Amino acid sequence: MKFNTKILHGKAGRNTPDGGTLPGISQVSAFSYDSAEHLEKVFGNKAPGFAYTRIGNPTVAAFEQRINELEGGVPVPLEWQPSPQHC
């Protein structure tokens, strides 16, 4: 696949629950779990999932996957960096 085709039709987003070619935009700020222990594992990166949207959410995960695919790199999480106006 050429670069421009990968941007639109790459592997990222193909497994959406609704069959969409791109994942939907996640508009939530927090995620619920059955127990505090499970949430702690998610926060500690010992279980898959999302805990708080500034740390990560399904939209950011799809973006990370798409960029990794385009660059041919190793998967690493995108980190939110506060701008001076947020400090």
DODREN-409330 format. One record per atom (N, C-alpha, C, O): residue number from 1; z, y, x; residue in three letters. Coordinates in steps of 0.05 Angstrom, whole numbers, plus 5000, padded with zeros to 4 digits. Layout:
  nr   pz   py   px rest
 NUM    Z    Y    X  ALA
...
//
This chain:
  nr   pz   py   px rest
   1 5000 4976 5017  MET
   1 5000 5000 5000  MET
   1 5000 5025 5018  MET
   1 5014 5026 5038  MET
   2 4985 5045 5010  LYS
   2 4985 5070 5024  LYS
   2 5009 5086 5017  LYS
   2 5022 5081 4996  LYS
   3 5016 5106 5033  PHE
   3 5040 5122 5029  PHE
   3 5042 5134 5001  PHE
   3 5063 5130 4988  PHE
   4 5022 5147 4991  ASN
   4 5023 5160 4965  ASN
   4 5027 5139 4943  ASN
   4 5040 5145 4923  ASN
   5 5015 5116 4946  THR
   5 5018 5095 4926  THR
   5 5047 5084 4926  THR
   5 5059 5079 4905  THR
   6 5058 5081 4950  LYS
   6 5086 5072 4953  LYS
   6 5105 5091 4939  LYS
   6 5125 5083 4928  LYS
   7 5100 5117 4941  ILE
   7 5118 5136 4929  ILE
   7 5121 5131 4899  ILE
   7 5143 5132 4888  ILE
   8 5099 5124 4886  LEU
   8 5099 5120 4857  LEU
   8 5104 5091 4849  LEU
   8 5116 5085 4828  LEU
   9 5094 5072 4865  HIS
   9 5093 5044 4856  HIS
   9 5107 5025 4876  HIS
   9 5100 5001 4876  HIS
  10 5125 5035 4892  GLY
  10 5139 5018 4911  GLY
  10 5158 4999 4898  GLY
  10 5159 4998 4873  GLY
  11 5172 4984 4914  LYS
  11 5191 4964 4903  LYS
  11 5215 4976 4888  LYS
  11 5224 4965 4869  LYS
  12 5224 4999 4897  ALA
  12 5247 5012 4885  ALA
  12 5242 5018 4856  ALA
  12 5221 5030 4849  ALA
  13 5260 5011 4839  GLY
  13 5258 5017 4810  GLY
  13 5244 4996 4794  GLY
  13 5242 4999 4769  GLY
  14 5234 4975 4806  ARG
  14 5219 4955 4790  ARG
  14 5237 4938 4773  ARG
  14 5228 4927 4753  ARG
  15 5262 4936 4779  ASN
  15 5280 4919 4764  ASN
  15 5297 4934 4745  ASN
  15 5321 4928 4741  ASN
  16 5286 4954 4732  THR
  16 5302 4970 4712  THR
  16 5306 4953 4687  THR
  16 5288 4938 4679  THR
  17 5329 4955 4674  PRO
  17 5334 4939 4650  PRO
  17 5314 4943 4628  PRO
  17 5309 4925 4612  PRO
  18 5303 4968 4626  ASP
  18 5284 4973 4604  ASP
  18 5255 4969 4612  ASP
  18 5237 4974 4596  ASP
  19 5250 4959 4637  GLY
  19 5223 4953 4645  GLY
  19 5208 4977 4656  GLY
  19 5184 4975 4661  GLY
  20 5222 5000 4659  GLY
  20 5209 5024 4669  GLY
  20 5200 5021 4698  GLY
  20 5211 5004 4713  GLY
  21 5180 5036 4706  THR
  21 5170 5035 4733  THR
  21 5187 5052 4752  THR
  21 5186 5048 4776  THR
  22 5203 5070 4740  LEU
  22 5222 5086 4756  LEU
  22 5249 5084 4742  LEU
  22 5250 5083 4717  LEU
  23 5271 5085 4757  PRO
  23 5297 5084 4744  PRO
  23 5303 5110 4730  PRO
  23 5293 5131 4737  PRO
  24 5319 5108 4709  GLY
  24 5327 5133 4695  GLY
  24 5346 5149 4711  GLY
  24 5357 5140 4732  GLY
  25 5350 5174 4703  ILE
  25 5368 5192 4717  ILE
  25 5397 5187 4706  ILE
  25 5401 5190 4682  ILE
  26 5415 5181 4724  SER
  26 5443 5176 4716  SER
  26 5456 5203 4711  SER
  26 5457 5220 4730  SER
  27 5467 5208 4687  GLN
  27 5479 5233 4681  GLN
  27 5509 5231 4677  GLN
  27 5521 5247 4663  GLN
  28 5521 5211 4689  VAL
  28 5550 5207 4686  VAL
  28 5564 5215 4712  VAL
  28 5551 5216 4733  VAL
  29 5589 5222 4711  SER
  29 5604 5230 4735  SER
  29 5624 5209 4744  SER
  29 5634 5210 4766  SER
  30 5631 5190 4726  ALA
  30 5651 5170 4733  ALA
  30 5643 5143 4720  ALA
  30 5628 5143 4700  ALA
  31 5652 5122 4730  PHE
  31 5645 5095 4721  PHE
  31 5671 5079 4715  PHE
  31 5691 5082 4730  PHE
  32 5671 5063 4695  SER
  32 5695 5048 4688  SER
  32 5694 5019 4698  SER
  32 5673 5008 4701  SER
  33 5718 5008 4703  TYR
  33 5721 4981 4711  TYR
  33 5744 4968 4696  TYR
  33 5761 4982 4685  TYR
  34 5744 4941 4696  ASP
  34 5765 4927 4681  ASP
  34 5793 4929 4693  ASP
  34 5813 4926 4680  ASP
  35 5794 4935 4719  SER
  35 5820 4936 4732  SER
  35 5819 4957 4755  SER
  35 5798 4963 4766  SER
  36 5842 4966 4762  ALA
  36 5845 4985 4785  ALA
  36 5838 4970 4811  ALA
  36 5828 4983 4830  ALA
  37 5844 4944 4812  GLU
  37 5838 4929 4836  GLU
  37 5808 4928 4841  GLU
  37 5799 4930 4864  GLU
  38 5792 4924 4820  HIS
  38 5763 4923 4823  HIS
  38 5753 4950 4832  HIS
  38 5736 4951 4849  HIS
  39 5763 4971 4820  LEU
  39 5755 4998 4828  LEU
  39 5762 5003 4857  LEU
  39 5746 5016 4871  LEU
  40 5785 4994 4865  GLU
  40 5793 4997 4893  GLU
  40 5773 4983 4912  GLU
  40 5767 4993 4933  GLU
  41 5764 4960 4904  LYS
  41 5744 4945 4920  LYS
  41 5718 4960 4922  LYS
  41 5705 4960 4943  LYS
  42 5710 4972 4899  VAL
  42 5685 4988 4899  VAL
  42 5688 5012 4918  VAL
  42 5671 5017 4934  VAL
  43 5711 5026 4916  PHE
  43 5716 5049 4933  PHE
  43 5717 5041 4963  PHE
  43 5707 5055 4980  PHE
  44 5727 5017 4968  GLY
  44 5729 5007 4996  GLY
  44 5704 4994 5005  GLY
  44 5703 4983 5028  GLY
  45 5683 4994 4989  ASN
  45 5657 4982 4997  ASN
  45 5659 4952 5000  ASN
  45 5644 4940 5016  ASN
  46 5678 4939 4986  LYS
  46 5681 4910 4987  LYS
  46 5670 4897 4962  LYS
  46 5670 4872 4960  LYS
  47 5660 4913 4943  ALA
  47 5647 4902 4919  ALA
  47 5625 4922 4911  ALA
  47 5628 4946 4915  ALA
  48 5603 4911 4900  PRO
  48 5582 4929 4892  PRO
  48 5590 4946 4867  PRO
  48 5606 4937 4851  PRO
  49 5579 4969 4865  GLY
  49 5584 4986 4842  GLY
  49 5586 5015 4850  GLY
  49 5582 5023 4873  GLY
  50 5592 5031 4830  PHE
  50 5594 5060 4834  PHE
  50 5621 5069 4823  PHE
  50 5630 5059 4802  PHE
  51 5634 5087 4837  ALA
  51 5660 5096 4828  ALA
  51 5660 5125 4819  ALA
  51 5673 5132 4799  ALA
  52 5645 5142 4833  TYR
  52 5644 5170 4827  TYR
  52 5617 5181 4835  TYR
  52 5608 5174 4857  TYR
  53 5604 5196 4819  THR
  53 5576 5203 4823  THR
  53 5571 5219 4849  THR
  53 5549 5218 4859  THR
  54 5590 5234 4859  ARG
  54 5585 5248 4885  ARG
  54 5584 5229 4908  ARG
  54 5573 5235 4929  ARG
  55 5596 5206 4905  ILE
  55 5595 5185 4926  ILE
  55 5570 5169 4923  ILE
  55 5557 5162 4943  ILE
  56 5561 5163 4899  GLY
  56 5537 5148 4894  GLY
  56 5534 5142 4864  GLY
  56 5554 5140 4850  GLY
  57 5510 5138 4856  ASN
  57 5504 5130 4828  ASN
  57 5477 5116 4828  ASN
  57 5463 5116 4849  ASN
  58 5469 5104 4806  PRO
  58 5444 5089 4806  PRO
  58 5419 5106 4814  PRO
  58 5401 5095 4826  PRO
  59 5419 5131 4807  THR
  59 5396 5148 4814  THR
  59 5395 5152 4845  THR
  59 5374 5150 4856  THR
  60 5418 5157 4857  VAL
  60 5419 5161 4886  VAL
  60 5412 5135 4900  VAL
  60 5398 5135 4920  VAL
  61 5422 5112 4889  ALA
  61 5416 5086 4901  ALA
  61 5385 5080 4901  ALA
  61 5374 5070 4920  ALA
  62 5372 5087 4879  ALA
  62 5343 5083 4877  ALA
  62 5329 5102 4897  ALA
  62 5309 5093 4909  ALA
  63 5338 5126 4900  PHE
  63 5327 5145 4919  PHE
  63 5330 5134 4948  PHE
  63 5311 5134 4963  PHE
  64 5354 5124 4954  GLU
  64 5358 5113 4981  GLU
  64 5339 5089 4986  GLU
  64 5328 5087 5007  GLU
  65 5336 5072 4966  GLN
  65 5319 5049 4969  GLN
  65 5290 5057 4972  GLN
  65 5276 5046 4989  GLN
  66 5281 5077 4957  ARG
  66 5253 5087 4959  ARG
  66 5248 5099 4987  ARG
  66 5227 5094 4999  ARG
  67 5266 5116 4996  ILE
  67 5262 5128 5023  ILE
  67 5262 5107 5045  ILE
  67 5246 5108 5063  ILE
  68 5280 5087 5042  ASN
  68 5281 5066 5062  ASN
  68 5254 5051 5062  ASN
  68 5244 5044 5084  ASN
  69 5243 5045 5039  GLU
  69 5218 5031 5037  GLU
  69 5195 5048 5049  GLU
  69 5179 5037 5064  GLU
  70 5195 5074 5044  LEU
  70 5174 5091 5054  LEU
  70 5176 5093 5085  LEU
  70 5155 5094 5099  LEU
  71 5200 5094 5095  GLU
  71 5204 5098 5124  GLU
  71 5205 5072 5139  GLU
  71 5203 5072 5164  GLU
  72 5207 5049 5125  GLY
  72 5209 5023 5138  GLY
  72 5234 5020 5154  GLY
  72 5234 5008 5175  GLY
  73 5256 5032 5144  GLY
  73 5281 5033 5159  GLY
  73 5301 5012 5149  GLY
  73 5295 4994 5134  GLY
  74 5325 5015 5159  VAL
  74 5348 4999 5152  VAL
  74 5363 5013 5130  VAL
  74 5368 5037 5132  VAL
  75 5371 4999 5109  PRO
  75 5385 5012 5087  PRO
  75 5412 5024 5096  PRO
  75 5429 5010 5108  PRO
  76 5415 5050 5091  VAL
  76 5441 5064 5096  VAL
  76 5446 5082 5073  VAL
  76 5427 5093 5061  VAL
  77 5471 5087 5066  PRO
  77 5476 5105 5043  PRO
  77 5471 5134 5050  PRO
  77 5476 5144 5072  PRO
  78 5460 5148 5030  LEU
  78 5457 5177 5032  LEU
  78 5484 5189 5027  LEU
  78 5499 5181 5009  LEU
  79 5492 5208 5043  GLU
  79 5518 5221 5040  GLU
  79 5516 5249 5031  GLU
  79 5499 5264 5042  GLU
  80 5532 5256 5011  TRP
  80 5532 5284 5001  TRP
  80 5547 5301 5022  TRP
  80 5569 5295 5029  TRP
  81 5534 5322 5030  GLN
  81 5546 5341 5049  GLN
  81 5551 5367 5034  GLN
  81 5532 5379 5024  GLN
  82 5575 5377 5033  PRO
  82 5580 5402 5019  PRO
  82 5568 5425 5033  PRO
  82 5568 5427 5058  PRO
  83 5556 5443 5018  SER
  83 5545 5467 5029  SER
  83 5568 5487 5032  SER
  83 5589 5483 5020  SER
  84 5565 5508 5048  PRO
  84 5587 5528 5051  PRO
  84 5597 5539 5024  PRO
  84 5620 5546 5022  PRO
  85 5580 5541 5004  GLN
  85 5588 5552 4978  GLN
  85 5607 5533 4963  GLN
  85 5621 5541 4945  GLN
  86 5606 5507 4971  HIS
  86 5624 5487 4958  HIS
  86 5651 5485 4972  HIS
  86 5669 5472 4961  HIS
  87 5654 5497 4995  CYS
  87 5679 5494 5010  CYS
  87 5699 5515 5002  CYS
  87 5721 5516 5013  CYS
//
